[in-house]
Amino acid sequence: MLAFKITTVGSSSGVILTKEAMARLKVRKGDTLFLTEAPGGGYRLTPYDPEFARQMALAEEIMHDDREVLRALSK
């Protein structure tokens, strides 16, 4: 388990991630992290964007349902 302290960043608060934490999350400086609610009432810090995943699921559904239309448009 990794532990972090909250620090002041300008007029806001922030958390400094260690190199080990960034490696485990597979993120780099400038990447966006998302705080999501986890089952059981906890929280999860992740690079996974739930809105992007929702949009991709919709796109995959459209591509599956309308594959003939998409095939005709690609010609």
Distance bins in CASP14 RR format, pairs under 12 A and 6 or more apart:
PFRMAT RR
TARGET T0000
AUTHOR 0000-0000-0000
RMODE 2
METHOD distances of the structure
MODEL  1
1 20 0 0 0 0 0 1 0 0 0 0 0
1 21 0 0 0 0 0 1 0 0 0 0 0
1 24 0 0 0 0 0 1 0 0 0 0 0
2 15 0 0 0 0 0 1 0 0 0 0 0
2 16 0 0 0 0 0 1 0 0 0 0 0
2 17 0 0 0 0 1 0 0 0 0 0 0
2 18 1 0 0 1 0 0 0 0 0 0 0
2 19 0 0 0 0 0 1 0 0 0 0 0
2 20 1 0 0 1 0 0 0 0 0 0 0
2 21 1 0 1 0 0 0 0 0 0 0 0
2 22 0 0 0 0 0 1 0 0 0 0 0
2 23 0 0 0 0 0 1 0 0 0 0 0
2 24 1 0 0 1 0 0 0 0 0 0 0
2 25 0 0 0 0 0 1 0 0 0 0 0
2 45 0 0 0 0 0 1 0 0 0 0 0
3 15 0 0 0 0 0 1 0 0 0 0 0
3 16 0 0 0 0 0 1 0 0 0 0 0
3 17 0 0 0 0 0 1 0 0 0 0 0
3 18 0 0 0 0 1 0 0 0 0 0 0
3 20 0 0 0 0 0 1 0 0 0 0 0
3 21 0 0 0 0 1 0 0 0 0 0 0
4 13 0 0 0 0 0 1 0 0 0 0 0
4 14 0 0 0 0 1 0 0 0 0 0 0
4 15 1 0 1 0 0 0 0 0 0 0 0
4 16 1 0 0 1 0 0 0 0 0 0 0
4 17 1 0 0 1 0 0 0 0 0 0 0
4 18 1 0 0 1 0 0 0 0 0 0 0
4 20 0 0 0 0 0 1 0 0 0 0 0
4 21 1 0 0 1 0 0 0 0 0 0 0
4 22 0 0 0 0 0 1 0 0 0 0 0
4 45 0 0 0 0 1 0 0 0 0 0 0
5 13 0 0 0 0 0 1 0 0 0 0 0
5 14 0 0 0 0 1 0 0 0 0 0 0
5 15 1 0 0 1 0 0 0 0 0 0 0
5 16 1 0 0 1 0 0 0 0 0 0 0
5 17 0 0 0 0 0 1 0 0 0 0 0
5 18 0 0 0 0 0 1 0 0 0 0 0
6 12 0 0 0 0 0 1 0 0 0 0 0
6 13 1 0 1 0 0 0 0 0 0 0 0
6 14 1 0 1 0 0 0 0 0 0 0 0
6 15 1 0 1 0 0 0 0 0 0 0 0
6 16 0 0 0 0 1 0 0 0 0 0 0
7 13 1 0 0 1 0 0 0 0 0 0 0
7 14 1 0 1 0 0 0 0 0 0 0 0
7 15 1 0 0 1 0 0 0 0 0 0 0
7 16 1 0 0 1 0 0 0 0 0 0 0
7 17 0 0 0 0 0 1 0 0 0 0 0
8 14 1 0 0 1 0 0 0 0 0 0 0
8 15 0 0 0 0 0 1 0 0 0 0 0
8 16 0 0 0 0 0 1 0 0 0 0 0
9 15 0 0 0 0 1 0 0 0 0 0 0
9 16 0 0 0 0 1 0 0 0 0 0 0
14 33 0 0 0 0 0 1 0 0 0 0 0
14 35 0 0 0 0 0 1 0 0 0 0 0
15 21 0 0 0 0 1 0 0 0 0 0 0
15 22 0 0 0 0 0 1 0 0 0 0 0
15 25 0 0 0 0 0 1 0 0 0 0 0
15 33 0 0 0 0 1 0 0 0 0 0 0
15 35 0 0 0 0 0 1 0 0 0 0 0
15 45 0 0 0 0 1 0 0 0 0 0 0
16 22 0 0 0 0 0 1 0 0 0 0 0
16 29 0 0 0 0 0 1 0 0 0 0 0
17 23 0 0 0 0 1 0 0 0 0 0 0
17 24 0 0 0 0 1 0 0 0 0 0 0
17 25 1 0 0 1 0 0 0 0 0 0 0
17 26 0 0 0 0 0 1 0 0 0 0 0
17 27 1 0 0 1 0 0 0 0 0 0 0
17 28 0 0 0 0 0 1 0 0 0 0 0
17 29 0 0 0 0 1 0 0 0 0 0 0
17 30 0 0 0 0 0 1 0 0 0 0 0
17 31 0 0 0 0 0 1 0 0 0 0 0
17 33 0 0 0 0 1 0 0 0 0 0 0
17 45 0 0 0 0 1 0 0 0 0 0 0
17 47 0 0 0 0 0 1 0 0 0 0 0
18 24 0 0 0 0 1 0 0 0 0 0 0
18 25 0 0 0 0 0 1 0 0 0 0 0
18 27 0 0 0 0 0 1 0 0 0 0 0
19 25 0 0 0 0 0 1 0 0 0 0 0
19 27 0 0 0 0 0 1 0 0 0 0 0
19 28 0 0 0 0 0 1 0 0 0 0 0
19 29 0 0 0 0 0 1 0 0 0 0 0
21 27 0 0 0 0 1 0 0 0 0 0 0
21 33 0 0 0 0 0 1 0 0 0 0 0
21 45 0 0 0 0 1 0 0 0 0 0 0
21 47 0 0 0 0 0 1 0 0 0 0 0
22 28 1 0 0 1 0 0 0 0 0 0 0
22 29 0 0 0 0 1 0 0 0 0 0 0
22 30 0 0 0 0 0 1 0 0 0 0 0
22 31 0 0 0 0 1 0 0 0 0 0 0
22 33 0 0 0 0 1 0 0 0 0 0 0
22 45 0 0 0 0 0 1 0 0 0 0 0
22 47 0 0 0 0 0 1 0 0 0 0 0
24 45 0 0 0 0 0 1 0 0 0 0 0
24 46 0 0 0 0 0 1 0 0 0 0 0
24 47 0 0 0 0 0 1 0 0 0 0 0
25 31 0 0 0 0 1 0 0 0 0 0 0
25 32 0 0 0 0 0 1 0 0 0 0 0
25 33 1 0 0 1 0 0 0 0 0 0 0
25 34 0 0 0 0 0 1 0 0 0 0 0
25 44 0 0 0 0 0 1 0 0 0 0 0
25 45 1 0 0 1 0 0 0 0 0 0 0
25 46 1 0 0 1 0 0 0 0 0 0 0
25 47 1 0 1 0 0 0 0 0 0 0 0
25 48 0 0 0 0 1 0 0 0 0 0 0
26 33 0 0 0 0 0 1 0 0 0 0 0
26 46 0 0 0 0 0 1 0 0 0 0 0
26 47 1 0 0 1 0 0 0 0 0 0 0
26 48 0 0 0 0 0 1 0 0 0 0 0
27 33 1 0 0 1 0 0 0 0 0 0 0
27 34 0 0 0 0 0 1 0 0 0 0 0
27 45 0 0 0 0 1 0 0 0 0 0 0
27 46 0 0 0 0 1 0 0 0 0 0 0
27 47 1 0 1 0 0 0 0 0 0 0 0
27 48 0 0 0 0 0 1 0 0 0 0 0
28 47 0 0 0 0 1 0 0 0 0 0 0
30 47 0 0 0 0 0 1 0 0 0 0 0
31 45 0 0 0 0 0 1 0 0 0 0 0
31 46 0 0 0 0 0 1 0 0 0 0 0
31 47 1 0 0 1 0 0 0 0 0 0 0
31 48 0 0 0 0 0 1 0 0 0 0 0
31 49 0 0 0 0 0 1 0 0 0 0 0
32 45 0 0 0 0 0 1 0 0 0 0 0
32 46 0 0 0 0 0 1 0 0 0 0 0
32 47 1 0 0 1 0 0 0 0 0 0 0
32 48 0 0 0 0 0 1 0 0 0 0 0
32 49 1 0 0 1 0 0 0 0 0 0 0
32 51 0 0 0 0 0 1 0 0 0 0 0
32 52 0 0 0 0 0 1 0 0 0 0 0
33 43 0 0 0 0 0 1 0 0 0 0 0
33 44 0 0 0 0 0 1 0 0 0 0 0
33 45 1 0 1 0 0 0 0 0 0 0 0
33 46 1 0 0 1 0 0 0 0 0 0 0
33 47 1 0 1 0 0 0 0 0 0 0 0
33 48 0 0 0 0 1 0 0 0 0 0 0
33 49 0 0 0 0 1 0 0 0 0 0 0
34 43 0 0 0 0 0 1 0 0 0 0 0
34 44 0 0 0 0 1 0 0 0 0 0 0
34 45 1 0 0 1 0 0 0 0 0 0 0
34 46 1 0 1 0 0 0 0 0 0 0 0
34 47 1 0 0 1 0 0 0 0 0 0 0
34 48 1 0 0 1 0 0 0 0 0 0 0
34 49 1 0 1 0 0 0 0 0 0 0 0
34 50 1 0 0 1 0 0 0 0 0 0 0
34 51 0 0 0 0 1 0 0 0 0 0 0
34 52 0 0 0 0 1 0 0 0 0 0 0
34 53 0 0 0 0 0 1 0 0 0 0 0
35 42 0 0 0 0 0 1 0 0 0 0 0
35 43 1 0 1 0 0 0 0 0 0 0 0
35 44 1 0 0 1 0 0 0 0 0 0 0
35 45 1 0 1 0 0 0 0 0 0 0 0
35 46 0 0 0 0 1 0 0 0 0 0 0
35 47 0 0 0 0 0 1 0 0 0 0 0
35 48 0 0 0 0 0 1 0 0 0 0 0
35 49 0 0 0 0 0 1 0 0 0 0 0
35 50 0 0 0 0 0 1 0 0 0 0 0
36 42 0 0 0 0 1 0 0 0 0 0 0
36 43 1 0 0 1 0 0 0 0 0 0 0
36 44 1 0 1 0 0 0 0 0 0 0 0
36 45 0 0 0 0 1 0 0 0 0 0 0
36 46 1 0 0 1 0 0 0 0 0 0 0
36 47 0 0 0 0 0 1 0 0 0 0 0
36 48 1 0 0 1 0 0 0 0 0 0 0
36 49 0 0 0 0 1 0 0 0 0 0 0
36 50 1 0 0 1 0 0 0 0 0 0 0
36 51 0 0 0 0 0 1 0 0 0 0 0
36 53 0 0 0 0 0 1 0 0 0 0 0
37 43 1 0 0 1 0 0 0 0 0 0 0
37 44 1 0 0 1 0 0 0 0 0 0 0
37 45 0 0 0 0 0 1 0 0 0 0 0
37 46 0 0 0 0 0 1 0 0 0 0 0
37 50 0 0 0 0 0 1 0 0 0 0 0
38 44 1 0 1 0 0 0 0 0 0 0 0
38 45 0 0 0 0 1 0 0 0 0 0 0
38 46 0 0 0 0 1 0 0 0 0 0 0
38 48 0 0 0 0 0 1 0 0 0 0 0
38 50 0 0 0 0 0 1 0 0 0 0 0
44 50 0 0 0 0 0 1 0 0 0 0 0
46 52 0 0 0 0 0 1 0 0 0 0 0
46 53 0 0 0 0 0 1 0 0 0 0 0
47 53 0 0 0 0 0 1 0 0 0 0 0
48 54 0 0 0 0 0 1 0 0 0 0 0
48 56 0 0 0 0 0 1 0 0 0 0 0
49 55 0 0 0 0 1 0 0 0 0 0 0
49 56 0 0 0 0 1 0 0 0 0 0 0
50 56 0 0 0 0 0 1 0 0 0 0 0
50 57 0 0 0 0 0 1 0 0 0 0 0
51 57 0 0 0 0 0 1 0 0 0 0 0
51 58 0 0 0 0 0 1 0 0 0 0 0
52 58 0 0 0 0 0 1 0 0 0 0 0
52 59 0 0 0 0 0 1 0 0 0 0 0
53 59 0 0 0 0 0 1 0 0 0 0 0
53 60 0 0 0 0 0 1 0 0 0 0 0
54 60 0 0 0 0 0 1 0 0 0 0 0
54 61 0 0 0 0 0 1 0 0 0 0 0
55 61 0 0 0 0 0 1 0 0 0 0 0
55 62 0 0 0 0 0 1 0 0 0 0 0
56 62 0 0 0 0 0 1 0 0 0 0 0
56 63 0 0 0 0 0 1 0 0 0 0 0
57 63 0 0 0 0 0 1 0 0 0 0 0
57 64 0 0 0 0 0 1 0 0 0 0 0
58 64 0 0 0 0 0 1 0 0 0 0 0
58 65 0 0 0 0 0 1 0 0 0 0 0
59 65 0 0 0 0 0 1 0 0 0 0 0
59 66 0 0 0 0 0 1 0 0 0 0 0
59 70 0 0 0 0 0 1 0 0 0 0 0
60 66 0 0 0 0 0 1 0 0 0 0 0
60 67 0 0 0 0 0 1 0 0 0 0 0
60 70 0 0 0 0 0 1 0 0 0 0 0
61 67 0 0 0 0 0 1 0 0 0 0 0
62 69 0 0 0 0 1 0 0 0 0 0 0
62 70 0 0 0 0 1 0 0 0 0 0 0
63 69 0 0 0 0 1 0 0 0 0 0 0
63 70 1 0 0 1 0 0 0 0 0 0 0
63 71 0 0 0 0 0 1 0 0 0 0 0
63 73 0 0 0 0 0 1 0 0 0 0 0
63 74 0 0 0 0 0 1 0 0 0 0 0
64 70 0 0 0 0 1 0 0 0 0 0 0
66 72 0 0 0 0 1 0 0 0 0 0 0
66 73 0 0 0 0 1 0 0 0 0 0 0
66 74 0 0 0 0 0 1 0 0 0 0 0
67 73 0 0 0 0 0 1 0 0 0 0 0
67 74 0 0 0 0 0 1 0 0 0 0 0
68 74 0 0 0 0 0 1 0 0 0 0 0
68 75 0 0 0 0 0 1 0 0 0 0 0
69 75 0 0 0 0 0 1 0 0 0 0 0
END
